């Protein structure tokens, strides 16, 4: 059984011992610069609190399931999670199964975020449907945002599921799904959604113009041009639209007067 140990406290003691042993030899600023090096040394230092093992050895001697359970107990008890514990979980691609299994039945936000970050670090594509559940169901915004970030990198793999879900969810959920779809290519269904969402959300032009630019279909140019021609357009929206237009191979040359725009004046001053 893994002990729930605050390894950060042990490292603080390691630093204190180093400082005490080098009084008058090393300047304070030199110690601060040496922290990364000392941390590496600490990782290979045998500690009685870890049964005579080093931090690197201690955690890597347990199974993925045991490590994940230890991580959960750290969070439940409010004990700092050691980098050595996290590294022991993410150092082996084989551990993605244990992480995916834990994620499938977990509802604690902090633990979910740890599991998702670790699966992301492993480049896992196994929990994609679980990520979609996080977006579509009643989970917190940080979880939804992280799920979106992870799914964006695998947009083509989840495209059909996202398209099917799109027709069933609220506008708030569609915002996350639209971001994922922007990572797809060459699909008229995706293009139609990106254009429709851009036209519908003119209060958030920079985000949705960016999605069209990322998708990379020049057929979006007329819609971007129509938006940039609006008389009451802000300077910030104008610049984002111009960038999107140029990204798709277009050009906007018309001079516009933004002398009364607050953002424009701040930039120029």
ZAFIBA-118240 format. One record per atom (N, C-alpha, C): residue in one letter; x, y negated, z negated. Coordinates in steps of 0.02 Angstrom, whole numbers, padded with zeros to 5 digits, always signed. Layout:
N
AXYZ ...
This chain:
269
X+00042+00060+00000 X+00000+00000+00000 X+00044-00063+00000 X+00025-00111+00041 X+00065-00172+00046 X+00047-00220-00011 X+00098-00248-00042 X+00086-00298-00093 X+00069-00365-00061 X+00023-00401-00093 X+00008-00469-00070 X+00058-00515-00104 X+00108-00535-00066 X+00165-00573-00093 X+00171-00639-00056 X+00182-00692-00094 X+00193-00758-00063 X+00266-00763-00044 X+00281-00743+00017 X+00351-00742+00040 X+00378-00814+00046 X+00334-00862+00057 X+00356-00932+00061 X+00386-00955-00005 X+00357-00931-00060 X+00384-00947-00126 X+00453-00916-00134 X+00462-00855-00109 X+00527-00823-00112 X+00578-00860-00071 X+00556-00887-00014 X+00602-00927+00027 X+00621-00992-00008 X+00572-01023-00040 X+00587-01084-00078 X+00641-01071-00131 X+00636-01013-00164 X+00686-00994-00215 X+00754-00982-00181 X+00752-00953-00122 X+00813-00940-00084 X+00848-01007-00067 X+00808-01056-00048 X+00835-01123-00032 X+00863-01155-00095 X+00826-01149-00151 X+00849-01179-00214 X+00916-01149-00236 X+00922-01083-00228 X+00985-01051-00246 X+01042-01075-00201 X+01027-01085-00138 X+01077-01110-00091 X+01099-01181-00110 X+01050-01223-00125 X+01065-01292-00144 X+01106-01293-00208 X+01085-01254-00258 X+01122-01252-00322 X+01193-01227-00312 X+01202-01179-00267 X+01269-01151-00256 X+01314-01195-00213 X+01284-01249-00184 X+01323-01292-00140 X+01321-01365-00161 X+01309-01376-00226 X+01309-01445-00252 X+01377-01477-00240 X+01376-01535-00209 X+01438-01571-00195 X+01473-01549-00132 X+01449-01494-00103 X+01481-01468-00042 X+01441-01486+00021 X+01375-01488+00013 X+01332-01499+00070 X+01285-01558+00056 X+01280-01604+00103 X+01237-01662+00095 X+01163-01642+00105 X+01116-01678+00073 X+01045-01661+00079 X+01021-01657+00151 X+01043-01704+00194 X+01020-01703+00263 X+01048-01642+00300 X+01106-01618+00279 X+01135-01559+00310 X+01096-01497+00292 X+01071-01496+00230 X+01030-01440+00207 X+00965-01437+00248 X+00935-01496+00258 X+00873-01499+00296 X+00883-01473+00367 X+00939-01492+00398 X+00953-01468+00466 X+00968-01393+00468 X+00988-01367+00411 X+01008-01297+00408 X+00949-01249+00392 X+00890-01278+00378 X+00832-01238+00358 X+00817-01181+00408 X+00813-01195+00474 X+00799-01140+00521 X+00850-01084+00517 X+00913-01101+00509 X+00966-01051+00504 X+00958-01011+00440 X+00942-01046+00385 X+00932-01012+00321 X+00872-00966+00323 X+00821-00985+00360 X+00762-00943+00365 X+00778-00877+00400 X+00820-00881+00452 X+00841-00820+00486 X+00882-00776+00439 X+00926-00806+00400 X+00966-00769+00352 X+00921-00737+00299 X+00872-00775+00277 X+00825-00751+00226 X+00787-00689+00252 X+00770-00689+00315 X+00734-00632+00344 X+00773-00567+00341 X+00839-00571+00335 X+00881-00511+00331 X+00912-00502+00262 X+00882-00536+00213 X+00908-00531+00144 X+00865-00482+00104 X+00898-00434+00071 X+00861-00385+00031 X+00835-00419-00033 X+00772-00408-00048 X+00739-00440-00105 X+00707-00388-00150 X+00718-00396-00215 X+00689-00348-00262 X+00613-00350-00262 X+00585-00410-00247 X+00512-00417-00244 X+00482-00376-00187 X+00524-00358-00138 X+00501-00318-00081 X+00529-00247-00084 X+00543-00225-00145 X+00568-00157-00154 X+00637-00146-00127 X+00677-00199-00126 X+00745-00193-00102 X+00751-00198-00026 X+00695-00213+00007 X+00697-00220+00080 X+00700-00294+00098 X+00720-00307+00160 X+00719-00376+00185 X+00648-00392+00208 X+00630-00457+00214 X+00564-00474+00241 X+00550-00443+00309 X+00601-00440+00351 X+00592-00410+00417 X+00577-00335+00411 X+00613-00301+00368 X+00605-00228+00359 X+00539-00211+00325 X+00522-00251+00274 X+00465-00234+00231 X+00400-00226+00270 X+00382-00276+00308 X+00317-00274+00342 X+00317-00226+00401 X+00374-00218+00433 X+00376-00174+00492 X+00376-00100+00474 X+00375-00085+00409 X+00373-00016+00388 X+00301+00009+00378 X+00252-00034+00392 X+00182-00016+00383 X+00145-00012+00450 X+00088+00021+00449 X+00047+00027+00510 X+00012-00038+00525 X-00013-00043+00587 X-00049-00104+00607 X-00111-00114+00563 X-00147-00061+00549 X-00207-00065+00508 X-00191-00091+00438 X-00137-00067+00410 X-00116-00089+00343 X-00096-00163+00344 X-00061-00183+00396 X-00039-00253+00402 X-00099-00300+00410 X-00147-00279+00450 X-00207-00321+00460 X-00247-00326+00396 X-00252-00271+00359 X-00287-00272+00295 X-00251-00318+00246 X-00184-00316+00247 X-00144-00360+00204 X-00156-00433+00222 X-00159-00447+00287 X-00173-00516+00310 X-00240-00540+00282 X-00290-00497+00285 X-00356-00516+00260 X-00355-00530+00185 X-00318-00489+00148 X-00313-00499+00076 X-00277-00564+00059 X-00226-00581+00098 X-00191-00645+00089 X-00241-00702+00094 X-00284-00700+00145 X-00332-00754+00155 X-00384-00755+00101 X-00407-00696+00080 X-00458-00693+00027 X-00432-00719-00039 X-00368-00708-00053 X-00339-00729-00117 X-00306-00798-00113 X-00307-00828-00054 X-00277-00895-00046 X-00202-00895-00050 X-00171-00839-00032 X-00098-00833-00032 X-00073-00848+00038 X-00021-00889+00043 X+00006-00908+00108 X+00025-00846+00149 X+00006-00847+00213 X+00022-00791+00259 X+00092-00801+00286 X+00134-00752+00275 X+00204-00757+00297 X+00211-00747+00372 X+00258-00784+00401 X+00275-00774+00472 X+00299-00703+00484 X+00332-00674+00434 X+00358-00606+00441 X+00301-00556+00447 X+00246-00567+00410 X+00187-00524+00415 X+00156-00530+00485 X+00148-00591+00508 X+00118-00601+00575 X+00162-00571+00630 X+00227-00580+00623 X+00273-00554+00674 X+00271-00478+00676 X+00263-00447+00618 X+00260-00374+00615 X+00199-00348+00652 X+00145-00387+00654 X+00084-00367+00689 X+00091-00379+00764 X+00122-00435+00783 X+00124-00454+00854 X+00187-00429+00890 X+00231-00395+00856 X+00293-00373+00888 X+00283-00312+00933 X+00225-00280+00927 X+00213-00219+00965 X+00146-00223+01001 X+00146-00217+01066 X+00085-00220+01107 X+00034-00166+01085 X+00058-00111+01057 X+00014-00057+01036 X-00034-00079+00981 X-00017-00133+00946 X-00059-00155+00891 X-00123-00191+00913 X-00129-00202+00979 X-00189-00238+01003 X-00253-00199+00990 X-00249-00133+00989 X-00309-00093+00976 X-00334-00105+00905 X-00288-00105+00857 X-00307-00117+00787 X-00335-00187+00778 X-00305-00236+00812 X-00329-00305+00808 X-00398-00311+00839 X-00408-00278+00896 X-00473-00281+00930 X-00527-00248+00888 X-00511-00192+00857 X-00559-00158+00813 X-00578-00202+00754 X-00529-00236+00725 X-00543-00280+00668 X-00586-00339+00690 X-00572-00364+00749 X-00609-00422+00775 X-00682-00404+00789 X-00695-00342+00808 X-00762-00322+00829 X-00812-00321+00771 X-00787-00318+00710 X-00833-00313+00653 X-00821-00368+00601 X-00786-00420+00620 X-00768-00472+00572 X-00808-00535+00583 X-00825-00569+00527 X-00863-00631+00532 X-00832-00689+00492 X-00777-00676+00458 X-00743-00729+00421 X-00704-00773+00469 X-00718-00838+00469 X-00689-00883+00519 X-00613-00883+00519 X-00583-00893+00462 X-00510-00898+00460 X-00477-00834+00484 X-00503-00778+00463 X-00476-00713+00483 X-00485-00703+00559 X-00544-00721+00585 X-00557-00715+00657 X-00505-00756+00696 X-00491-00817+00674 X-00444-00860+00710 X-00374-00829+00710 X-00354-00799+00654 X-00289-00765+00651 X-00288-00707+00701 X-00340-00666+00701 X-00342-00608+00746 X-00341-00630+00819 X-00379-00682+00836 X-00381-00706+00904 X-00314-00733+00927 X-00281-00771+00884 X-00215-00798+00901 X-00164-00742+00912 X-00168-00690+00872 X-00122-00634+00879 X-00136-00596+00944 X-00200-00585+00959 X-00217-00552+01022 X-00196-00595+01082 X-00202-00660+01075 X-00179-00705+01128 X-00104-00700+01138 X-00068-00695+01082 X+00005-00690+01086 X+00025-00625+01120 X-00015-00573+01110 X+00000-00508+01143 X-00025-00506+01215 X-00061-00559+01236 X-00088-00560+01304 X-00141-00508+01315 X-00179-00493+01263 X-00229-00439+01267 X-00292-00461+01305 X-00317-00416+01347 X-00380-00429+01381 X-00436-00383+01357 X-00425-00350+01301 X-00473-00301+01276 X-00535-00333+01243 X-00527-00388+01206 X-00586-00415+01171 X-00623-00469+01209 X-00623-00467+01276 X-00652-00521+01315 X-00727-00529+01301 X-00763-00474+01295 X-00835-00479+01282 X-00848-00507+01212 X-00804-00491+01165 X-00811-00518+01098 X-00802-00593+01100 X-00755-00617+01139 X-00745-00689+01146 X-00807-00723+01174 X-00840-00691+01222 X-00901-00719+01250 X-00956-00721+01197 X-00957-00672+01153 X-01006-00672+01098 X-00992-00732+01052 X-00929-00744+01039 X-00911-00801+00996 X-00938-00867+01026 X-00934-00872+01092 X-00956-00934+01126 X-01033-00938+01126 X-01065-00883+01141 X-01138-00884+01150 X-01176-00881+01084 X-01146-00852+01033 X-01183-00842+00970 X-01165-00898+00920 X-01191-00891+00860 X-01185-00943+00810 X-01119-00940+00772 X-01066-00958+00805 X-01000-00962+00774 X-00976-01035+00774 X-00924-01048+00735 X-00901-01116+00726 X-00867-01143+00790 X-00862-01209+00794 X-00831-01240+00852 X-00758-01219+00861 X-00717-01216+00808 X-00648-01193+00818 X-00644-01124+00850 X-00688-01078+00830 X-00688-01011+00860 X-00710-01014+00932 X-00761-01052+00947 X-00784-01060+01016 X-00729-01089+01060 X-00695-01140+01034 X-00643-01173+01073 X-00584-01126+01087 X-00564-01088+01037 X-00509-01041+01046 X-00529-00985+01095 X-00591-00961+01088 X-00615-00909+01134 X-00614-00936+01206 X-00633-00998+01215 X-00632-01029+01281 X-00561-01033+01308 X-00515-01055+01266 X-00445-01060+01287 X-00418-00993+01310 X-00434-00941+01273 X-00409-00874+01291 X-00442-00847+01354 X-00507-00859+01361 X-00542-00835+01420 X-00523-00873+01484 X-00504-00937+01477 X-00482-00976+01535 X-00424-00942+01571 X-00381-00910+01533 X-00322-00878+01562 X-00341-00813+01599 X-00402-00788+01588 X-00424-00726+01620 X-00492-00737+01652 X-00500-00796+01682 X-00566-00816+01708 X-00593-00767+01759 X-00552-00743+01804 X-00576-00698+01856 X-00602-00632+01827 X-00572-00611+01772 X-00592-00547+01742 X-00661-00551+01709 X-00680-00611+01687 X-00744-00618+01652 X-00795-00658+01693 X-00779-00672+01755 X-00821-00716+01796 X-00893-00691+01800 X-00902-00628+01814 X-00971-00603+01823 X-01010-00608+01758 X-00978-00592+01702 X-01012-00596+01637 X-01029-00669+01620 X-00984-00715+01637 X-00996-00786+01623 X-01053-00812+01667 X-01054-00793+01731 X-01108-00815+01776 X-01175-00788+01752 X-01177-00727+01729 X-01239-00698+01705 X-01263-00733+01641 X-01215-00751+01599 X-01232-00784+01536 X-01253-00856+01546 X-01227-00887+01598 X-01238-00958+01610 X-01312-00976+01615 X-01351-00933+01646 X-01422-00947+01657 X-01464-00940+01594 X-01434-00912+01541 X-01473-00896+01481 X-01459-00942+01422 X-01408-00985+01426 X-01386-01021+01367 X-01403-01096+01371 X-01394-01130+01315 X-01408-01202+01311 X-01352-01242+01344 X-01364-01306+01354 X-01314-01350+01385 X-01250-01352+01344 X-01257-01349+01277 X-01197-01350+01235 X-01152-01291+01248 X-01180-01232+01257 X-01141-01172+01272 X-01115-01174+01344 X-01155-01202+01389 X-01134-01207+01459 X-01069-01247+01465 X-01059-01295+01420 X-00997-01335+01422 X-00936-01291+01416 X-00938-01242+01371 X-00882-01195+01363 X-00875-01150+01424 X-00931-01125+01449 X-00929-01080+01506 X-00905-01114+01569 X-00922-01178+01577 X-00900-01216+01636 X-00824-01222+01636 X-00795-01233+01577 X-00722-01238+01572 X-00690-01173+01593 X-00719-01117+01574 X-00692-01052+01594 X-00697-01043+01669 X-00755-01059+01697 X-00765-01049+01769 X-00719-01092+01812 X-00696-01148+01784 X-00650-01191+01822 X-00584-01156+01839 X-00571-01101+01804 X-00510-01063+01817 X-00518-01011+01871 X-00579-01005+01899 X-00591-00957+01953 X-00574-00988+02021 X-00576-00948+02072 X-00561-00971+02140 X-00609-00940+02191 X-00625-00979+02243 X-00659-00954+02303 X-00724-00917+02288 X-00768-00949+02253 X-00834-00919+02241 X-00885-00975+02242 X-00929-00973+02291 X-00978-01026+02299 X-01024-01034+02239 X-01037-00979+02204 X-01079-00983+02144 X-01045-01027+02091 X-00980-01017+02084 X-00941-01057+02036 X-00938-01129+02058 X-00925-01140+02122 X-00921-01208+02148 X-00987-01246+02136 X-01042-01214+02149 X-01107-01246+02140 X-01118-01266+02067 X-01098-01223+02022 X-01106-01239+01950 X-01062-01297+01930 X-01000-01296+01953 X-00953-01350+01935 X-00978-01418+01960 X-01003-01419+02021 X-01030-01481+02050 X-01092-01503+02012 X-01137-01456+01999 X-01200-01473+01964 X-01186-01500+01895 X-01139-01469+01859 X-01123-01492+01791 X-01088-01560+01794 X-01046-01570+01844 X-01014-01636+01852 X-01066-01690+01863 X-01114-01678+01906 X-01165-01728+01921 X-01211-01741+01862 X-01223-01689+01823 X-01268-01694+01766 X-01235-01729+01706 X-01170-01725+01702 X-01134-01749+01643 X-01090-01809+01660 X-01120-01860+01688 X-01083-01920+01706 X-01061-01960+01644 X-01085-01940+01585 X-01062-01971+01524 X-00996-01940+01501 X-00973-01889+01535 X-00910-01856+01517 X-00870-01841+01581 X-00862-01893+01621 X-00830-01886+01686 X-00759-01856+01683 X-00716-01879+01638 X-00647-01854+01640 X-00643-01778+01635 X-00683-01748+01590 X-00681-01676+01581 X-00705-01639+01644 X-00762-01659+01670 X-00792-01622+01725 X-00759-01637+01792 X-00731-01696+01800 X-00691-01710+01859 X-00628-01667+01858 X-00601-01658+01798 X-00542-01616+01790 X-00556-01544+01809 X-00616-01520+01792 X-00633-01451+01811 X-00635-01443+01887 X-00663-01493+01921 X-00666-01490+01995 X-00596-01493+02025 X-00553-01535+01995 X-00484-01539+02020 X-00448-01472+02010 X-00460-01441+01952 X-00427-01377+01938 X-00452-01322+01986 X-00517-01323+01999 X-00546-01272+02044 X-00516-01278+02114 X-00505-01340+02136 X-00466-01351+02197 X-00502-01345+02263 X-00567-01358+02263 X-00606-01353+02326 X-00620-01424+02351 X-00595-01441+02410 X-00603-01508+02437 X-00675-01527+02452 X-00720-01478+02453 X-00791-01492+02463 X-00821-01534+02406 X-00783-01539+02351 X-00807-01580+02295 X-00794-01654+02306 X-00754-01671+02356 X-00735-01742+02367 X-00795-01789+02374 X-00847-01773+02413 X-00903-01820+02419 X-00936-01836+02352 X-00940-01787+02308 X-00971-01797+02243 X-00927-01841+02199 X-00861-01831+02203 X-00815-01873+02165 X-00815-01945+02192 X-00818-01951+02258 X-00820-02017+02288 X-00883-02055+02269 X-00939-02021+02267 X-01002-02053+02248 X-00998-02077+02175 X-00966-02038+02134 X-00961-02057+02063 X-00914-02116+02053 X-00859-02117+02089 X-00811-02171+02079 X-00837-02238+02106 X-00886-02235+02149 X-00915-02296+02177 X-00965-02330+02131 X-00982-02298+02075 X-01031-02328+02029 X-01007-02397+02006 X-01053-02446+02006 X-01035-02514+01988 X-01014-02521+01915 X-01045-02484+01870 X-01031-02491+01799 X-00979-02442+01773 X-00940-02413+01818 X-00890-02363+01797 X-00837-02394+01753 X-00816-02357+01702 X-00763-02381+01657 X-00695-02370+01690 X-00645-02405+01666 X-00578-02397+01694 X-00551-02326+01682 X-00565-02299+01622 X-00541-02232+01606 X-00571-02180+01653 X-00637-02186+01665 X-00670-02139+01711 X-00644-02148+01782 X-00633-02210+01801 X-00608-02225+01868 X-00541-02191+01880 X-00496-02196+01832 X-00430-02166+01840 X-00434-02090+01844 X-00476-02060+01802 X-00483-01987+01804 X-00513-01964+01870 X-00561-02001+01895 X-00591-01984+01960 X-00541-01992+02017 X-00502-02044+02014 X-00452-02055+02066 X-00401-01998+02065 X-00382-01977+02006 X-00335-01921+02001 X-00365-01858+02031 X-00428-01844+02015 X-00461-01784+02042 X-00467-01788+02118 X-00483-01846+02143 X-00489-01855+02216 X-00421-01841+02250 X-00368-01868+02222 X-00302-01858+02250 X-00279-01785+02244 X-00299-01753+02189 X-00281-01683+02179 X-00313-01638+02233 X-00370-01660+02260 X-00404-01622+02312 X-00387-01646+02382 X-00336-01688+02387 X-00313-01710+02452 X-00347-01772+02479 X-00388-01805+02438 X-00422-01865+02459 X-00385-01928+02438 X-00415-01985+02451 X-00384-02049+02434 X-00438-02102+02424 X-00428-02143+02373 X-00476-02198+02361 X-00436-02263+02360 X-00448-02307+02409 X-00408-02367+02417 X-00444-02431+02394 X-00508-02428+02384 X-00546-02488+02369 X-00523-02520+02304 X-00512-02586+02305 X-00492-02623+02245 X-00552-02634+02200 X-00543-02624+02135 X-00597-02635+02087 X-00574-02682+02033 X-00620-02720+02006 X-00604-02769+01954 X-00622-02741+01885 X-00570-02727+01844 X-00581-02701+01777 X-00555-02751+01724 X-00552-02814+01742 X-00524-02865+01697 X-00563-02871+01631 X-00626-02849+01631 X-00666-02854+01570 X-00671-02788+01532 X-00639-02737+01559 X-00641-02671+01527 X-00591-02668+01469 X-00614-02645+01411 X-00572-02645+01351 X-00510-02600+01359 X-00520-02542+01387 X-00464-02497+01397 X-00413-02526+01445 X-00436-02555+01499 X-00392-02587+01547 X-00350-02642+01515 X-00384-02684+01474 X-00350-02741+01443 X-00297-02716+01393 X-00313-02662+01357 X-00264-02635+01309 X-00203-02609+01344 X-00214-02575+01400 X-00157-02548+01438 X-00114-02604+01467 X-00147-02655+01496 X-00109-02709+01528 X-00073-02752+01476 X-00100-02755+01415 X-00067-02796+01363 X-00015-02759+01324 
